[in-house]
Amino acid sequence: MTRKKDSFTIARSEREATVGDVVADRFVDGAEAETTKTFRLPVRLSRALKIHAAQTGQTEKEILIRLISDYLDSNQ
């Protein structure tokens, strides 16, 4: 005997999110929006960056942000 399967449904929340709501939900006071950049580095630079970050208690991201900011500030 075969039984017909119930149809598949996904329950929606009571409130439908709008674009404005999504932005508001992700807003953190004082935090700047971020984006992702993907690029290739020579292995020697990647290793040196990782070692420097570990030795100085910084993240690679923090170092790269500071370097890029300094570069752009001095080249405007």
PyMOL commands that set and color helices and strands:
alter all, ss='L'
color gray80, all
select helices_A, chain A and resi 19-26+43-56+60-74
alter helices_A, ss='H'
color red, helices_A
deselect
rebuild
show_as cartoon
